[in-house]
Amino acid sequence: MADMTRSPVALLAEEALLGLLLPFWQMVIAAVVFVVVILSVTRLVRRGRSRMGTALLVTAAAIVGLTVLGVLLQT
């Protein structure tokens, strides 16, 4: 028989704690991404109209690429 070093109760407690913390970390990451996007958009707007078109094309390509990778790596 397999030797269980940890009880199932301890495992459930750890999963519950991580389940409570997960939304908090997602909000922190989202806030950091939001701030970076706002800062980069203001810098891009100051640089002018010609850079905006290139930036939009690069951003669209990145979104499509990440979406394709996400779909391909999905389990």
PDB file with SEQRES, HELIX, SHEET and CRYST1 records, atoms N, CA, C and O in Angstrom:
SEQRES   1 A   75  MET ALA ASP MET THR ARG SER PRO VAL ALA LEU LEU ALA          
SEQRES   2 A   75  GLU GLU ALA LEU LEU GLY LEU LEU LEU PRO PHE TRP GLN          
SEQRES   3 A   75  MET VAL ILE ALA ALA VAL VAL PHE VAL VAL VAL ILE LEU          
SEQRES   4 A   75  SER VAL THR ARG LEU VAL ARG ARG GLY ARG SER ARG MET          
SEQRES   5 A   75  GLY THR ALA LEU LEU VAL THR ALA ALA ALA ILE VAL GLY          
SEQRES   6 A   75  LEU THR VAL LEU GLY VAL LEU LEU GLN THR                      
HELIX    1 AA1 PRO A    8  ARG A   47  1                                  40    
HELIX    2 AA2 ARG A   49  LEU A   72  1                                  24    
CRYST1    1.000    1.000    1.000  90.00  90.00  90.00 P 1           1          
ATOM      1  N   MET A   1       0.839  -1.179   0.000  1.00  0.00           N  
ATOM      2  CA  MET A   1       0.000   0.000   0.000  1.00  0.00           C  
ATOM      3  C   MET A   1       0.881   1.238   0.000  1.00  0.00           C  
ATOM      4  O   MET A   1       1.960   1.234   0.594  1.00  0.00           O  
ATOM      5  N   ALA A   2       0.438   2.278  -0.650  1.00  0.00           N  
ATOM      6  CA  ALA A   2       1.203   3.516  -0.741  1.00  0.00           C  
ATOM      7  C   ALA A   2       1.293   4.188   0.615  1.00  0.00           C  
ATOM      8  O   ALA A   2       0.318   4.245   1.364  1.00  0.00           O  
ATOM      9  N   ASP A   3       2.460   4.686   0.912  1.00  0.00           N  
ATOM     10  CA  ASP A   3       2.690   5.360   2.184  1.00  0.00           C  
ATOM     11  C   ASP A   3       2.269   6.819   2.063  1.00  0.00           C  
ATOM     12  O   ASP A   3       2.889   7.588   1.328  1.00  0.00           O  
ATOM     13  N   MET A   4       1.220   7.201   2.783  1.00  0.00           N  
ATOM     14  CA  MET A   4       0.721   8.577   2.727  1.00  0.00           C  
ATOM     15  C   MET A   4       1.368   9.381   3.843  1.00  0.00           C  
ATOM     16  O   MET A   4       1.144   9.114   5.023  1.00  0.00           O  
ATOM     17  N   THR A   5       2.170  10.367   3.463  1.00  0.00           N  
ATOM     18  CA  THR A   5       2.847  11.181   4.465  1.00  0.00           C  
ATOM     19  C   THR A   5       2.014  12.376   4.905  1.00  0.00           C  
ATOM     20  O   THR A   5       2.263  12.952   5.964  1.00  0.00           O  
ATOM     21  N   ARG A   6       1.037  12.748   4.104  1.00  0.00           N  
ATOM     22  CA  ARG A   6       0.182  13.877   4.454  1.00  0.00           C  
ATOM     23  C   ARG A   6      -1.263  13.420   4.497  1.00  0.00           C  
ATOM     24  O   ARG A   6      -1.691  12.576   3.711  1.00  0.00           O  
ATOM     25  N   SER A   7      -1.988  13.982   5.411  1.00  0.00           N  
ATOM     26  CA  SER A   7      -3.391  13.595   5.519  1.00  0.00           C  
ATOM     27  C   SER A   7      -4.221  14.336   4.470  1.00  0.00           C  
ATOM     28  O   SER A   7      -3.839  15.424   4.039  1.00  0.00           O  
ATOM     29  N   PRO A   8      -5.347  13.761   4.057  1.00  0.00           N  
ATOM     30  CA  PRO A   8      -6.219  14.436   3.091  1.00  0.00           C  
ATOM     31  C   PRO A   8      -6.762  15.760   3.610  1.00  0.00           C  
ATOM     32  O   PRO A   8      -7.051  16.662   2.824  1.00  0.00           O  
ATOM     33  N   VAL A   9      -6.904  15.882   4.925  1.00  0.00           N  
ATOM     34  CA  VAL A   9      -7.425  17.119   5.502  1.00  0.00           C  
ATOM     35  C   VAL A   9      -6.439  18.263   5.270  1.00  0.00           C  
ATOM     36  O   VAL A   9      -6.844  19.380   4.948  1.00  0.00           O  
ATOM     37  N   ALA A  10      -5.151  17.984   5.432  1.00  0.00           N  
ATOM     38  CA  ALA A  10      -4.138  19.020   5.213  1.00  0.00           C  
ATOM     39  C   ALA A  10      -4.126  19.446   3.743  1.00  0.00           C  
ATOM     40  O   ALA A  10      -3.979  20.630   3.438  1.00  0.00           O  
ATOM     41  N   LEU A  11      -4.278  18.493   2.848  1.00  0.00           N  
ATOM     42  CA  LEU A  11      -4.309  18.828   1.428  1.00  0.00           C  
ATOM     43  C   LEU A  11      -5.507  19.694   1.093  1.00  0.00           C  
ATOM     44  O   LEU A  11      -5.384  20.646   0.323  1.00  0.00           O  
ATOM     45  N   LEU A  12      -6.663  19.380   1.657  1.00  0.00           N  
ATOM     46  CA  LEU A  12      -7.856  20.187   1.403  1.00  0.00           C  
ATOM     47  C   LEU A  12      -7.697  21.599   1.959  1.00  0.00           C  
ATOM     48  O   LEU A  12      -8.150  22.564   1.345  1.00  0.00           O  
ATOM     49  N   ALA A  13      -7.053  21.721   3.121  1.00  0.00           N  
ATOM     50  CA  ALA A  13      -6.839  23.035   3.717  1.00  0.00           C  
ATOM     51  C   ALA A  13      -5.913  23.885   2.840  1.00  0.00           C  
ATOM     52  O   ALA A  13      -6.145  25.081   2.662  1.00  0.00           O  
ATOM     53  N   GLU A  14      -4.863  23.259   2.295  1.00  0.00           N  
ATOM     54  CA  GLU A  14      -3.959  24.001   1.418  1.00  0.00           C  
ATOM     55  C   GLU A  14      -4.669  24.447   0.145  1.00  0.00           C  
ATOM     56  O   GLU A  14      -4.470  25.573  -0.311  1.00  0.00           O  
ATOM     57  N   GLU A  15      -5.486  23.583  -0.428  1.00  0.00           N  
ATOM     58  CA  GLU A  15      -6.218  23.934  -1.638  1.00  0.00           C  
ATOM     59  C   GLU A  15      -7.212  25.058  -1.372  1.00  0.00           C  
ATOM     60  O   GLU A  15      -7.407  25.930  -2.219  1.00  0.00           O  
ATOM     61  N   ALA A  16      -7.835  25.043  -0.210  1.00  0.00           N  
ATOM     62  CA  ALA A  16      -8.786  26.104   0.125  1.00  0.00           C  
ATOM     63  C   ALA A  16      -8.073  27.437   0.279  1.00  0.00           C  
ATOM     64  O   ALA A  16      -8.574  28.468  -0.172  1.00  0.00           O  
ATOM     65  N   LEU A  17      -6.896  27.423   0.918  1.00  0.00           N  
ATOM     66  CA  LEU A  17      -6.133  28.650   1.100  1.00  0.00           C  
ATOM     67  C   LEU A  17      -5.681  29.215  -0.241  1.00  0.00           C  
ATOM     68  O   LEU A  17      -5.797  30.416  -0.485  1.00  0.00           O  
ATOM     69  N   LEU A  18      -5.170  28.353  -1.100  1.00  0.00           N  
ATOM     70  CA  LEU A  18      -4.764  28.816  -2.418  1.00  0.00           C  
ATOM     71  C   LEU A  18      -5.962  29.292  -3.228  1.00  0.00           C  
ATOM     72  O   LEU A  18      -5.840  30.233  -4.012  1.00  0.00           O  
ATOM     73  N   GLY A  19      -7.102  28.666  -3.053  1.00  0.00           N  
ATOM     74  CA  GLY A  19      -8.313  29.093  -3.739  1.00  0.00           C  
ATOM     75  C   GLY A  19      -8.753  30.482  -3.318  1.00  0.00           C  
ATOM     76  O   GLY A  19      -9.306  31.234  -4.122  1.00  0.00           O  
ATOM     77  N   LEU A  20      -8.510  30.826  -2.058  1.00  0.00           N  
ATOM     78  CA  LEU A  20      -8.847  32.166  -1.583  1.00  0.00           C  
ATOM     79  C   LEU A  20      -7.848  33.212  -2.069  1.00  0.00           C  
ATOM     80  O   LEU A  20      -8.227  34.352  -2.338  1.00  0.00           O  
ATOM     81  N   LEU A  21      -6.572  32.831  -2.183  1.00  0.00           N  
ATOM     82  CA  LEU A  21      -5.544  33.781  -2.584  1.00  0.00           C  
ATOM     83  C   LEU A  21      -5.492  34.000  -4.088  1.00  0.00           C  
ATOM     84  O   LEU A  21      -5.050  35.057  -4.541  1.00  0.00           O  
ATOM     85  N   LEU A  22      -5.929  33.033  -4.862  1.00  0.00           N  
ATOM     86  CA  LEU A  22      -5.820  33.117  -6.316  1.00  0.00           C  
ATOM     87  C   LEU A  22      -6.499  34.353  -6.898  1.00  0.00           C  
ATOM     88  O   LEU A  22      -5.874  35.040  -7.707  1.00  0.00           O  
ATOM     89  N   PRO A  23      -7.733  34.676  -6.537  1.00  0.00           N  
ATOM     90  CA  PRO A  23      -8.344  35.891  -7.118  1.00  0.00           C  
ATOM     91  C   PRO A  23      -7.585  37.165  -6.755  1.00  0.00           C  
ATOM     92  O   PRO A  23      -7.540  38.101  -7.554  1.00  0.00           O  
ATOM     93  N   PHE A  24      -6.992  37.216  -5.570  1.00  0.00           N  
ATOM     94  CA  PHE A  24      -6.232  38.400  -5.160  1.00  0.00           C  
ATOM     95  C   PHE A  24      -5.029  38.599  -6.079  1.00  0.00           C  
ATOM     96  O   PHE A  24      -4.788  39.712  -6.545  1.00  0.00           O  
ATOM     97  N   TRP A  25      -4.279  37.544  -6.343  1.00  0.00           N  
ATOM     98  CA  TRP A  25      -3.107  37.658  -7.206  1.00  0.00           C  
ATOM     99  C   TRP A  25      -3.499  37.987  -8.638  1.00  0.00           C  
ATOM    100  O   TRP A  25      -2.775  38.698  -9.334  1.00  0.00           O  
ATOM    101  N   GLN A  26      -4.636  37.477  -9.077  1.00  0.00           N  
ATOM    102  CA  GLN A  26      -5.111  37.819 -10.412  1.00  0.00           C  
ATOM    103  C   GLN A  26      -5.430  39.309 -10.498  1.00  0.00           C  
ATOM    104  O   GLN A  26      -5.162  39.942 -11.520  1.00  0.00           O  
ATOM    105  N   MET A  27      -5.993  39.866  -9.445  1.00  0.00           N  
ATOM    106  CA  MET A  27      -6.298  41.297  -9.434  1.00  0.00           C  
ATOM    107  C   MET A  27      -5.016  42.125  -9.410  1.00  0.00           C  
ATOM    108  O   MET A  27      -4.946  43.166 -10.065  1.00  0.00           O  
ATOM    109  N   VAL A  28      -4.006  41.685  -8.670  1.00  0.00           N  
ATOM    110  CA  VAL A  28      -2.732  42.404  -8.622  1.00  0.00           C  
ATOM    111  C   VAL A  28      -2.073  42.404  -9.999  1.00  0.00           C  
ATOM    112  O   VAL A  28      -1.595  43.438 -10.466  1.00  0.00           O  
ATOM    113  N   ILE A  29      -2.051  41.244 -10.639  1.00  0.00           N  
ATOM    114  CA  ILE A  29      -1.463  41.148 -11.975  1.00  0.00           C  
ATOM    115  C   ILE A  29      -2.243  42.017 -12.962  1.00  0.00           C  
ATOM    116  O   ILE A  29      -1.645  42.713 -13.782  1.00  0.00           O  
ATOM    117  N   ALA A  30      -3.560  41.977 -12.886  1.00  0.00           N  
ATOM    118  CA  ALA A  30      -4.387  42.793 -13.783  1.00  0.00           C  
ATOM    119  C   ALA A  30      -4.125  44.284 -13.567  1.00  0.00           C  
ATOM    120  O   ALA A  30      -4.075  45.042 -14.535  1.00  0.00           O  
ATOM    121  N   ALA A  31      -3.960  44.711 -12.331  1.00  0.00           N  
ATOM    122  CA  ALA A  31      -3.694  46.121 -12.045  1.00  0.00           C  
ATOM    123  C   ALA A  31      -2.346  46.554 -12.617  1.00  0.00           C  
ATOM    124  O   ALA A  31      -2.229  47.643 -13.180  1.00  0.00           O  
ATOM    125  N   VAL A  32      -1.338  45.711 -12.474  1.00  0.00           N  
ATOM    126  CA  VAL A  32      -0.014  46.040 -13.020  1.00  0.00           C  
ATOM    127  C   VAL A  32      -0.072  46.116 -14.543  1.00  0.00           C  
ATOM    128  O   VAL A  32       0.495  47.032 -15.139  1.00  0.00           O  
ATOM    129  N   VAL A  33      -0.748  45.167 -15.172  1.00  0.00           N  
ATOM    130  CA  VAL A  33      -0.887  45.184 -16.628  1.00  0.00           C  
ATOM    131  C   VAL A  33      -1.634  46.432 -17.075  1.00  0.00           C  
ATOM    132  O   VAL A  33      -1.258  47.052 -18.069  1.00  0.00           O  
ATOM    133  N   PHE A  34      -2.678  46.805 -16.363  1.00  0.00           N  
ATOM    134  CA  PHE A  34      -3.460  47.994 -16.700  1.00  0.00           C  
ATOM    135  C   PHE A  34      -2.597  49.257 -16.639  1.00  0.00           C  
ATOM    136  O   PHE A  34      -2.662  50.094 -17.538  1.00  0.00           O  
ATOM    137  N   VAL A  35      -1.800  49.396 -15.597  1.00  0.00           N  
ATOM    138  CA  VAL A  35      -0.935  50.569 -15.454  1.00  0.00           C  
ATOM    139  C   VAL A  35       0.087  50.629 -16.585  1.00  0.00           C  
ATOM    140  O   VAL A  35       0.329  51.694 -17.152  1.00  0.00           O  
ATOM    141  N   VAL A  36       0.683  49.485 -16.913  1.00  0.00           N  
ATOM    142  CA  VAL A  36       1.682  49.453 -17.989  1.00  0.00           C  
ATOM    143  C   VAL A  36       1.042  49.807 -19.333  1.00  0.00           C  
ATOM    144  O   VAL A  36       1.637  50.529 -20.133  1.00  0.00           O  
ATOM    145  N   VAL A  37      -0.155  49.305 -19.578  1.00  0.00           N  
ATOM    146  CA  VAL A  37      -0.841  49.612 -20.836  1.00  0.00           C  
ATOM    147  C   VAL A  37      -1.161  51.099 -20.928  1.00  0.00           C  
ATOM    148  O   VAL A  37      -0.968  51.707 -21.981  1.00  0.00           O  
ATOM    149  N   ILE A  38      -1.642  51.683 -19.855  1.00  0.00           N  
ATOM    150  CA  ILE A  38      -1.960  53.117 -19.850  1.00  0.00           C  
ATOM    151  C   ILE A  38      -0.703  53.955 -20.099  1.00  0.00           C  
ATOM    152  O   ILE A  38      -0.730  54.902 -20.885  1.00  0.00           O  
ATOM    153  N   LEU A  39       0.393  53.605 -19.430  1.00  0.00           N  
ATOM    154  CA  LEU A  39       1.639  54.340 -19.633  1.00  0.00           C  
ATOM    155  C   LEU A  39       2.152  54.209 -21.064  1.00  0.00           C  
ATOM    156  O   LEU A  39       2.607  55.188 -21.655  1.00  0.00           O  
ATOM    157  N   SER A  40       2.081  53.019 -21.613  1.00  0.00           N  
ATOM    158  CA  SER A  40       2.575  52.821 -22.979  1.00  0.00           C  
ATOM    159  C   SER A  40       1.681  53.506 -24.009  1.00  0.00           C  
ATOM    160  O   SER A  40       2.174  54.012 -25.017  1.00  0.00           O  
ATOM    161  N   VAL A  41       0.375  53.528 -23.765  1.00  0.00           N  
ATOM    162  CA  VAL A  41      -0.527  54.205 -24.700  1.00  0.00           C  
ATOM    163  C   VAL A  41      -0.281  55.711 -24.679  1.00  0.00           C  
ATOM    164  O   VAL A  41      -0.279  56.344 -25.735  1.00  0.00           O  
ATOM    165  N   THR A  42      -0.076  56.291 -23.514  1.00  0.00           N  
ATOM    166  CA  THR A  42       0.196  57.736 -23.458  1.00  0.00           C  
ATOM    167  C   THR A  42       1.506  58.071 -24.159  1.00  0.00           C  
ATOM    168  O   THR A  42       1.599  59.088 -24.846  1.00  0.00           O  
ATOM    169  N   ARG A  43       2.513  57.227 -23.992  1.00  0.00           N  
ATOM    170  CA  ARG A  43       3.789  57.462 -24.686  1.00  0.00           C  
ATOM    171  C   ARG A  43       3.614  57.323 -26.194  1.00  0.00           C  
ATOM    172  O   ARG A  43       4.180  58.103 -26.959  1.00  0.00           O  
ATOM    173  N   LEU A  44       2.844  56.345 -26.618  1.00  0.00           N  
ATOM    174  CA  LEU A  44       2.610  56.127 -28.041  1.00  0.00           C  
ATOM    175  C   LEU A  44       1.838  57.281 -28.659  1.00  0.00           C  
ATOM    176  O   LEU A  44       2.126  57.688 -29.785  1.00  0.00           O  
ATOM    177  N   VAL A  45       0.866  57.807 -27.938  1.00  0.00           N  
ATOM    178  CA  VAL A  45       0.079  58.942 -28.445  1.00  0.00           C  
ATOM    179  C   VAL A  45       0.972  60.170 -28.607  1.00  0.00           C  
ATOM    180  O   VAL A  45       0.809  60.931 -29.560  1.00  0.00           O  
ATOM    181  N   ARG A  46       1.900  60.365 -27.696  1.00  0.00           N  
ATOM    182  CA  ARG A  46       2.816  61.505 -27.801  1.00  0.00           C  
ATOM    183  C   ARG A  46       3.758  61.381 -28.988  1.00  0.00           C  
ATOM    184  O   ARG A  46       4.213  62.394 -29.519  1.00  0.00           O  
ATOM    185  N   ARG A  47       4.058  60.154 -29.415  1.00  0.00           N  
ATOM    186  CA  ARG A  47       4.993  59.947 -30.529  1.00  0.00           C  
ATOM    187  C   ARG A  47       4.376  60.258 -31.887  1.00  0.00           C  
ATOM    188  O   ARG A  47       5.096  60.586 -32.830  1.00  0.00           O  
ATOM    189  N   GLY A  48       3.076  60.161 -31.997  1.00  0.00           N  
ATOM    190  CA  GLY A  48       2.468  60.568 -33.255  1.00  0.00           C  
ATOM    191  C   GLY A  48       1.661  59.489 -33.942  1.00  0.00           C  
ATOM    192  O   GLY A  48       1.639  58.327 -33.535  1.00  0.00           O  
ATOM    193  N   ARG A  49       0.995  59.925 -35.008  1.00  0.00           N  
ATOM    194  CA  ARG A  49       0.038  59.085 -35.723  1.00  0.00           C  
ATOM    195  C   ARG A  49       0.706  57.925 -36.485  1.00  0.00           C  
ATOM    196  O   ARG A  49       0.149  56.829 -36.528  1.00  0.00           O  
ATOM    197  N   SER A  50       1.870  58.141 -37.077  1.00  0.00           N  
ATOM    198  CA  SER A  50       2.495  57.093 -37.882  1.00  0.00           C  
ATOM    199  C   SER A  50       2.892  55.884 -37.038  1.00  0.00           C  
ATOM    200  O   SER A  50       2.841  54.749 -37.512  1.00  0.00           O  
ATOM    201  N   ARG A  51       3.283  56.124 -35.806  1.00  0.00           N  
ATOM    202  CA  ARG A  51       3.663  55.016 -34.919  1.00  0.00           C  
ATOM    203  C   ARG A  51       2.437  54.263 -34.408  1.00  0.00           C  
ATOM    204  O   ARG A  51       2.525  53.085 -34.059  1.00  0.00           O  
ATOM    205  N   MET A  52       1.307  54.940 -34.366  1.00  0.00           N  
ATOM    206  CA  MET A  52       0.082  54.300 -33.871  1.00  0.00           C  
ATOM    207  C   MET A  52      -0.331  53.135 -34.760  1.00  0.00           C  
ATOM    208  O   MET A  52      -0.710  52.079 -34.253  1.00  0.00           O  
ATOM    209  N   GLY A  53      -0.266  53.308 -36.071  1.00  0.00           N  
ATOM    210  CA  GLY A  53      -0.663  52.243 -36.992  1.00  0.00           C  
ATOM    211  C   GLY A  53       0.212  51.015 -36.844  1.00  0.00           C  
ATOM    212  O   GLY A  53      -0.282  49.888 -36.816  1.00  0.00           O  
ATOM    213  N   THR A  54       1.517  51.237 -36.750  1.00  0.00           N  
ATOM    214  CA  THR A  54       2.453  50.126 -36.567  1.00  0.00           C  
ATOM    215  C   THR A  54       2.209  49.433 -35.230  1.00  0.00           C  
ATOM    216  O   THR A  54       2.230  48.205 -35.147  1.00  0.00           O  
ATOM    217  N   ALA A  55       1.982  50.211 -34.206  1.00  0.00           N  
ATOM    218  CA  ALA A  55       1.744  49.630 -32.882  1.00  0.00           C  
ATOM    219  C   ALA A  55       0.474  48.793 -32.868  1.00  0.00           C  
ATOM    220  O   ALA A  55       0.436  47.731 -32.246  1.00  0.00           O  
ATOM    221  N   LEU A  56      -0.557  49.257 -33.543  1.00  0.00           N  
ATOM    222  CA  LEU A  56      -1.806  48.486 -33.590  1.00  0.00           C  
ATOM    223  C   LEU A  56      -1.619  47.173 -34.339  1.00  0.00           C  
ATOM    224  O   LEU A  56      -2.171  46.147 -33.940  1.00  0.00           O  
ATOM    225  N   LEU A  57      -0.844  47.199 -35.424  1.00  0.00           N  
ATOM    226  CA  LEU A  57      -0.577  45.963 -36.165  1.00  0.00           C  
ATOM    227  C   LEU A  57       0.232  44.972 -35.323  1.00  0.00           C  
ATOM    228  O   LEU A  57      -0.061  43.776 -35.313  1.00  0.00           O  
ATOM    229  N   VAL A  58       1.237  45.466 -34.625  1.00  0.00           N  
ATOM    230  CA  VAL A  58       2.052  44.597 -33.771  1.00  0.00           C  
ATOM    231  C   VAL A  58       1.213  44.033 -32.632  1.00  0.00           C  
ATOM    232  O   VAL A  58       1.330  42.854 -32.298  1.00  0.00           O  
ATOM    233  N   THR A  59       0.378  44.858 -32.042  1.00  0.00           N  
ATOM    234  CA  THR A  59      -0.489  44.397 -30.953  1.00  0.00           C  
ATOM    235  C   THR A  59      -1.476  43.349 -31.443  1.00  0.00           C  
ATOM    236  O   THR A  59      -1.697  42.345 -30.766  1.00  0.00           O  
ATOM    237  N   ALA A  60      -2.068  43.566 -32.602  1.00  0.00           N  
ATOM    238  CA  ALA A  60      -3.013  42.589 -33.155  1.00  0.00           C  
ATOM    239  C   ALA A  60      -2.316  41.264 -33.438  1.00  0.00           C  
ATOM    240  O   ALA A  60      -2.875  40.201 -33.171  1.00  0.00           O  
ATOM    241  N   ALA A  61      -1.093  41.322 -33.979  1.00  0.00           N  
ATOM    242  CA  ALA A  61      -0.340  40.094 -34.244  1.00  0.00           C  
ATOM    243  C   ALA A  61      -0.014  39.366 -32.947  1.00  0.00           C  
ATOM    244  O   ALA A  61      -0.072  38.137 -32.897  1.00  0.00           O  
ATOM    245  N   ALA A  62       0.324  40.103 -31.909  1.00  0.00           N  
ATOM    246  CA  ALA A  62       0.627  39.479 -30.614  1.00  0.00           C  
ATOM    247  C   ALA A  62      -0.609  38.822 -30.024  1.00  0.00           C  
ATOM    248  O   ALA A  62      -0.519  37.726 -29.473  1.00  0.00           O  
ATOM    249  N   ILE A  63      -1.754  39.470 -30.130  1.00  0.00           N  
ATOM    250  CA  ILE A  63      -2.995  38.894 -29.595  1.00  0.00           C  
ATOM    251  C   ILE A  63      -3.355  37.616 -30.332  1.00  0.00           C  
ATOM    252  O   ILE A  63      -3.726  36.618 -29.714  1.00  0.00           O  
ATOM    253  N   VAL A  64      -3.244  37.648 -31.654  1.00  0.00           N  
ATOM    254  CA  VAL A  64      -3.563  36.454 -32.443  1.00  0.00           C  
ATOM    255  C   VAL A  64      -2.582  35.336 -32.109  1.00  0.00           C  
ATOM    256  O   VAL A  64      -2.990  34.186 -31.953  1.00  0.00           O  
ATOM    257  N   GLY A  65      -1.297  35.657 -31.995  1.00  0.00           N  
ATOM    258  CA  GLY A  65      -0.291  34.654 -31.665  1.00  0.00           C  
ATOM    259  C   GLY A  65      -0.518  34.020 -30.307  1.00  0.00           C  
ATOM    260  O   GLY A  65      -0.424  32.801 -30.166  1.00  0.00           O  
ATOM    261  N   LEU A  66      -0.817  34.842 -29.300  1.00  0.00           N  
ATOM    262  CA  LEU A  66      -1.074  34.298 -27.964  1.00  0.00           C  
ATOM    263  C   LEU A  66      -2.336  33.461 -27.927  1.00  0.00           C  
ATOM    264  O   LEU A  66      -2.398  32.462 -27.210  1.00  0.00           O  
ATOM    265  N   THR A  67      -3.346  33.860 -28.695  1.00  0.00           N  
ATOM    266  CA  THR A  67      -4.574  33.087 -28.748  1.00  0.00           C  
ATOM    267  C   THR A  67      -4.342  31.725 -29.387  1.00  0.00           C  
ATOM    268  O   THR A  67      -4.844  30.711 -28.903  1.00  0.00           O  
ATOM    269  N   VAL A  68      -3.584  31.707 -30.469  1.00  0.00           N  
ATOM    270  CA  VAL A  68      -3.272  30.437 -31.136  1.00  0.00           C  
ATOM    271  C   VAL A  68      -2.467  29.539 -30.204  1.00  0.00           C  
ATOM    272  O   VAL A  68      -2.758  28.348 -30.094  1.00  0.00           O  
ATOM    273  N   LEU A  69      -1.449  30.097 -29.525  1.00  0.00           N  
ATOM    274  CA  LEU A  69      -0.679  29.292 -28.577  1.00  0.00           C  
ATOM    275  C   LEU A  69      -1.549  28.761 -27.450  1.00  0.00           C  
ATOM    276  O   LEU A  69      -1.402  27.606 -27.049  1.00  0.00           O  
ATOM    277  N   GLY A  70      -2.445  29.578 -26.936  1.00  0.00           N  
ATOM    278  CA  GLY A  70      -3.340  29.138 -25.871  1.00  0.00           C  
ATOM    279  C   GLY A  70      -4.228  27.993 -26.301  1.00  0.00           C  
ATOM    280  O   GLY A  70      -4.445  27.048 -25.542  1.00  0.00           O  
ATOM    281  N   VAL A  71      -4.744  28.072 -27.520  1.00  0.00           N  
ATOM    282  CA  VAL A  71      -5.606  27.005 -28.018  1.00  0.00           C  
ATOM    283  C   VAL A  71      -4.814  25.726 -28.264  1.00  0.00           C  
ATOM    284  O   VAL A  71      -5.287  24.630 -27.960  1.00  0.00           O  
ATOM    285  N   LEU A  72      -3.607  25.866 -28.816  1.00  0.00           N  
ATOM    286  CA  LEU A  72      -2.799  24.685 -29.100  1.00  0.00           C  
ATOM    287  C   LEU A  72      -2.279  23.997 -27.839  1.00  0.00           C  
ATOM    288  O   LEU A  72      -2.157  22.772 -27.811  1.00  0.00           O  
ATOM    289  N   LEU A  73      -1.974  24.760 -26.807  1.00  0.00           N  
ATOM    290  CA  LEU A  73      -1.418  24.197 -25.568  1.00  0.00           C  
ATOM    291  C   LEU A  73      -2.484  23.835 -24.543  1.00  0.00           C  
ATOM    292  O   LEU A  73      -2.157  23.381 -23.447  1.00  0.00           O  
ATOM    293  N   GLN A  74      -3.731  24.027 -24.878  1.00  0.00           N  
ATOM    294  CA  GLN A  74      -4.826  23.744 -23.963  1.00  0.00           C  
ATOM    295  C   GLN A  74      -4.920  22.233 -23.701  1.00  0.00           C  
ATOM    296  O   GLN A  74      -4.802  21.425 -24.622  1.00  0.00           O  
ATOM    297  N   THR A  75      -5.131  21.875 -22.451  1.00  0.00           N  
ATOM    298  CA  THR A  75      -5.226  20.445 -22.120  1.00  0.00           C  
ATOM    299  C   THR A  75      -6.643  20.015 -21.957  1.00  0.00           C  
ATOM    300  O   THR A  75      -6.905  18.845 -21.678  1.00  0.00           O  
TER     301      THR A  75                                                      
END                                                                             
